[in-house]
Amino acid sequence: MRRAVLLAAAVALVLGGAASTILLLGFSYLESPVPGVEVKYYRLPAAQKLRLVVEDPRGRRYPATLSIYVWMPNGSLVDLGRFLGRGCVEVDAQGFVRVLDEWRKHLVEQGDDPGLVKPSILLLGVVHGSDGVYGVFKAVPIDIEKVLRGLSIEVRIYEELSSENLLAPLDRVEGLARSNPGSVVTTTGLFSGMGIEDFCSAACVHGACRYYCFVWRLRESASVLDQGVPLAAAYIHGNASGRANSVTLVERMAGDTSFGVSAAIRGSSGARYAVIGFSMVLRGRDRVWLRCEATFFGSRDFEGDAILALGIKMDLLLARYGLMYCYKTELGAPWRCVDAGAEAVIVTARPVVRGNTVVPWSECDDEPRNGVGVAEKVFRYVEERWRMRVIDGDRAVYLDTPRITEGAKLAVVVAPLLDGEAVPPAIAGVPVEPVLVVCYAPLHAPRLQGAQIRAGYFYSPMELSYGGDLYCLAVLYTDILIVGSR
């Protein structure tokens, strides 16, 4: 949802006994780029601000800490700081504007329109409730052009607290420092831009208080740039020699296209998996970002077994964040922090865009079991860790996005191109929508000799929460087995 509201205000000024009326006109733009998030761009007469609000759907604000990160074009993850507020955090926009300016320069250098490409900010929050602390995770696309025109920005997050996003119950909080005395780290720079509040919650016994906060901190990250990744793939095997006529793969992106962010969050209530927003949104209702088709012919491009892939170039990021319990016994004293035992593993992927076009990629691997090649690496990962849904093929197989995404979200699998062992299989892929992908594979009519196709495609082993619902991730990676007499 996106709308612009014209705001007008009249201010009466009395100067030297004379009254002057000044009409101030400005625009406020309201967007809902991610479920449970509203973003407002507006002009302030004072300094530009980044304002973050965390509240429940009824408008009750939560006391929270927020850690802000931006994934830059060179693959680095910039830490914009940790902030503390009673439901509202105001951030000096200078650092935020600086990183967006770097993003704009990169897009211009690539021949892209900065008004059409929206990178995101990653917000990791902790809500301090009366019964414990809860996690809040959002990846929010930002309009670079509006911010660089001097507009302030307010990101309003609506979060319903439940046992599902409980990180640590209250009865665990007090024992955290005592359970790990050797791992306590003292710091004076826990929060950026300290305001009136100096702590999140307090636990007092006989007049002696311990003031504490929970915050997220980056533990490690790894990125891969300009990496080819399959959107569609076909593993053709069995009695394929001379019988596989061709395999055609098609991919098309048009209109507003979003690339999701998948997260695995482990807290006291166990692990949960979620799509927390978007790493990038490509805008343009009538724009075609990608239109590509590849046909691989049997006996010309491959003989016998092969993995055939069509995809795009992408930047990939794997980041691991840890929850820290920070406390002090006197206000104004340094913070002492200890690992709180919860963590978030976040997988992010975005397209490589040059000249306002997503860069395509393809691969034909006619030695699909030698351990070499991107298509083989990704396909084998999915084959071993995801589930396959078998379909009837007879003399040909045809699969497309509408067929495989009933109750699911189309995804691209990136984990094996990062560190597949460090990523839970449920979040090995990130959703991409709306995208049309097609796989069509007919047998060679003159050489059928009783041969037929058995085929299947893959989907994630567990569901991810997204926008209040649960979805599997599905990929158009097709297993095509040719059976029958030679």
N, C-alpha and C positions, 0 to 999 in steps of 0.2 A: 504494500500500500504506500502511495506517495501522494502528498498533497501540499500545496503552497497556500499559505494564509497571509493575507495582507493585514498588517498591523498598523494602526495609526494612533498617534498620541498627540494631544495638544498640551503644551506647557506654557503657562502664563508667567512672564517675568516682569517684574516692576523695577525699572531703572530710572532713577532720578524723578520719581513721581509719575513717569509715563509707563503705561502698560503695553507690553509687546507680546503678541502671541506667535509662537513658533510651531509650525506643524512638522513633526518628525515622521517620516515614512520609512518603513522597513519591511522586509519579507521574512517570514518564518516558514521553513520547509520541514514537514514531518514525514518520516519514512518508517516502515516496519520491515527491515531487511531480513530479520531472523525471527522465528516464532518466540514470543515472550520478550521481545526487545522493541523499543521505539527510539528513533534517533531524530532529534530536532536540531536544525541549523538556524541560528538567529543572530542578529546583530546587536551588540552591546555598545553603549556610549563609552564604556571604560575598556580596560584591557581584554583581549580575547581570552576565553576560558574553555576548558574541557571539563564538563560537569558530569558526574556519574551518580546515578540514583539506583538503589536496590530496594524494592518494596514488594509486598504481596499483591495479588490481583485486586484487592480491595483498597489499595493505596496506603497501607500501613508500612512505614519505612523500617528497615532493619539496620541495627548497628553492624557494620561490616568492615573488613579490610579488603582492599583490591590491589592485585599485582597486575601491571600493564606491560605487555610485550608487543613488539612489532617485528614481523619477519621481513627483512629487507631484500632488495633485488640481488645482492651479492651472496645471499644465503645466511647472513648473520642474523641473530635474534637479539634485537635491541631491548634492553630493560629500561622502561620509562619510570620505574620506581614502584614502591609500595605505599599505599595511602590508607588512611584511617578516617572514618566518619560515622556519624549517627544516621545512617541511611542516605547521606549525600556527601560526595567527595568532590571538591573543586581542585583542579589541577592547573598550574600555570601552563599555558598552551605553547610556550616557546619550544620546548623539546619535542612536543608533538608536531608542531608546524615544521620543525627542522627535518624530521624523518619523512614527512609527507612531501616536502620539497625535494628531497633526494629521490623519492619515488617518482615524482613528476619528471624530473630530469632524466631518469632512466627510461621512462615511457617515451618521452620525446626523442631520445637517442635511438630508440628501437623503431621509430616511425609510427608510434601508436598515439591515439587521441586520449589524453588524460581524462577527458570527460566521459569516456566510455568504459574505462577500466577502474574498478574499485578494489583496492587491496583492503586488508582488514587489520583490526587491532584485536589482540587476544586478552581477555579479561578473566583472571582467576580470582575468585572471591571466597571469603569465609564469612558467613553470617553467624554472629554470636547470639544464640538463643538462650532461653531460661533453662533448657534441658540438655544443652550441648551445642556443638558447632556443626554447621552445614556447608556443603560445597556449592559454589555457583561458578559455572563455566560458560563463557560465550565468546564466539569469534564473530566480530561485527564488521561488515564492510563499511568503508568510509568514502565519502565523496571528496576526493582530493581538491577539486576545483573550488568547491564551496568554502572549504577550510582556508585555502590559500587566498581567497578573496577577502579574508578577514572575519568570516562568520564564526561565532562561537558554536559549540556543539554540546548537546546534552544527550547522553545515552541512558535511557531508563530501562532497567531490567525488572521484569515481573517474575517472581519466583515463589512457588508454593512449597513451603518446607514440609518434608515428609521423611519417614524412616529410610527411604531409598537413598536420599542424599545426605544422611547423617554421617559425619566424619568421625566424631568422637562424642560419646555421651558425657554428661557432666560428671558422673562418678569416676570417669577415667582421667579427667583433667588434672586433678590434684596429684595423682600418682606419677605423672609423666616425668617431672624433674627428678623425683626420688628414684625412679627405675633406671635412669641412665645418667648418674652423676658424672661419669667420666667423659660424657659427650657434650657437656654444656659449653656453649660458645657465647662469649660476651661481646656485645656490639652496641655502639652508640648511634649508628646510622640505620636503624631499622625502617623508619618511615621517611618518606620524602614530603617536603612541604608541610611540616607539622602545624596543625591548627590548635584549636582550643582543647580538643580531646587528647589525652596523653595515654589512654589505655582503653581496652574494649570491655572487659568485665573484671570483677573483683571477687575474691573469696576471702572472707574475714572470719577469724575465730578468736574470741576474747579480745577484740580490739586490734589484733595483728592481722594485717591484710596482705594478700598477694594479688598484684595487679597483672593481668595477662592479656595476650592477644595471640591469635593463630594467623599465620601468613603462609602463602605459597612462595617457594623459591625454586628457581631453575637448578636442577642437579647436573644435567648433561643434555647435549643436543648434537645432532649430526644431520647434515644436509647434503643433497646431491642435486646438481644443477644440469639443465639441458639434457635430461635423460629420456630416451624413448620408452614409452609405456603402452602396452596393448589396450585398446578399447574393445577390439574384437579379435578373437583368435580361433583357429581351428586346428585340432590335432587329428590328422587323418592317418589311419593305420589299419592293419589287418591285411586282407587280400587286395591291397591298393594298386599293385603294379598293373598298369594298363587299363584299369577300370575307373579310376577317378578322372572324370573329364576335366573338371575345374573346380576351384573354390573362389567365390566372389565375396569380398568383404566391403561393406559400405559404412561410412561414418558421416554424420551431418550435425552441425551445431548452428542454430539460428535463434535470433531473438535474445532475450535476457537469459544468460546461461550462468549457473552457479556451480562452484566446486566446494564440496563440503569438507568439514574437519571432524575426524572420528576420535573419540576419547574412551579410554578405559580408566575408571576411577575406583580405587580401592580404599575403602574406609572401614569403620567398625561393623557396618552392616554387610560387608562382603564387596564383591566387585560388581560394577554396573558398566554398561556400554551405551554410549550415546553419540549422536551427531550434534555437536555443540554450536554449529553455525557454518559460516563459509569463509574460506581463505581468500577467495576472489570472486567477484561478479563481473561478467562481461555484459555491458548494457547495449541496447539498440533493438527496438521492437522489430524492425524490418531488416536488420543486419544479418548476413550469413557469415559466421565466424569460421566455419570449416565445412568444406564439401569435398570428400575424397572417396575414391573407389579403387580397389585393386583386385584384379583377377589373376589367379595363379593357375596355370595350366599343367595338368599331368603330362609327363614325358618331356615337357619343355622346361618347366621351373622346378619340378621335383620328380623323383622316381621313388616309388614305395612310400614308406612312412615319412611324415613331415609335420612340422608345426608352422603354420602360416599366420601372420599377425599384421594388423593394421591399427595404428594408434596415433598418439600425439607426443610431442616433446613436452616434458613437465619438469618443474622444480619440486623436490621432495624434502620433507623435514620430519624428523623424529625427535621429540623432546620429552624429557622426563622431569617432572616437578615433584618436590617433596613438601609435605606439610610440616611447618615448624611451630612449636609451642614456645612462646617468648614471655618471660615474666620478670617482675621486679618487686621488691618489698617496700620501696620508697619511690614516691613520684619524683621524677627528674633524674633518677638513677639510671645507669646503663641497663639495657636489656640483656637478659641471659636466655639463650635459646637452645632447645633440644629437639631432636627429631620426634615428631608426633606419631609416626607409624603409618600415615596415609600417603598415598602417592597418586599422581595422574600421569598416564602415558598418552601423549597426543600425537596423532599422525595427520600431517597436513600435506596437501599437494595443490599446485596451481599450474595452469597452462603456460607455456612459453608463447608469447604473442609478439609478432613482428609485423609491422605494416598493417595493423588492425586485423591480422589473420592469425589464427592458431596454427602453429607449425605442425604439419603431419609427419608421421613416421611409419615405416613398415619393415618387415623382416620375413624372409623365407629360410627356414632352417630345415634342411633335408637330412640332417643327422640329429634327430631329436632326443637322443639318449647319450650324447657325449659330454654333457655338462657344460656346454659352451653356448652362449647366446642369451639374449634378454627374454625372448619368447619362451624358450625352454625353461628358464629359471622361474618365470612367473607362472607358467602353466603347471609345472611340477609342484610348485608350492600349493596352488589351488587344488590340484588333484589329490594331494596328500592330506590337506587340512580342512577343506570345505566339503560340502555335500553335493552330490550330482543328482539331477532330476532327469530321468530317461524319457525320451520322446520317440514316437514312431517316425521312421524315415522312409521306408520302402526303397524307391529308386532315387530319391533326392531328399535333402533336408533343407528346410527354410526356417530360420529363426530371426526374430527382430525384437526391438525394445518392448513394444506392447505385450508380446507374448511372455517374455521372461520377467516382467515387472508387475505382474498381478500380485498385489500385497507386498511388493518389494521395491527397493530403490536401485536403479542402475548404478554400478560402481566401477571404479578402476582400481586394480590391485597394485599396491606400491611397496608393501612391507618387505618382500624378498629383495628389493632393490636398495633397501636401507639396511636393516638388521632384522631379518625374519625371526630369529630366535628371541629377540627382545620384545616383539610385538605380539599381543594375544591375537589368535586367528580371527576373532570376531571383528577386530578393527584393522585387519590387514588391508582393507580397501576404504576408499572415500567415495561418497555419492557424487554423481555428476548429472545435472539435469537442466533443461530438457535436451537430450541427445538421442538421435536416431542411429542405431547400429543394426546392421543386417549381415547375416551369414547365409549364403546359398551355395549348396554343393550337390550337383547332379552326377550320377554315374555316366560312364561312356556307353551310350545306347548300343552300338554294334558289339560290345564286348561284355554284355551283362552276364550271360552264362549262369543264370540263377543267383547272381550276387544281389545283395541288398544292404541297406544302411541301417545301423542302430546308432542312435545319437543321444547326447545328453548335454545339459549345461549345468553350471555350478552356482551355488548360493551359500551365504555365510552360515556357519554352524549355530550362531546365536543371533537373537534379534537385538537391534539397537533402538533406544528411545529417541524420538525426534518429533518435536511439536506436539507432545502429549500422546503420541501413538507409538506403536512398536513395529519395526520393519526389519526384514532381512535385507542384506545387500546381495544383489544378483549381478553376475558378469556374463557377457556373451562370449565365454570361452567354451567352445563346442568340442566335445569328444565325438569324433566320427569314426565308427568302426565298420569296415566293409567286410561282410561275411558272405559265404557261399562257395561253391566249387570253383576251382581254377579252370 
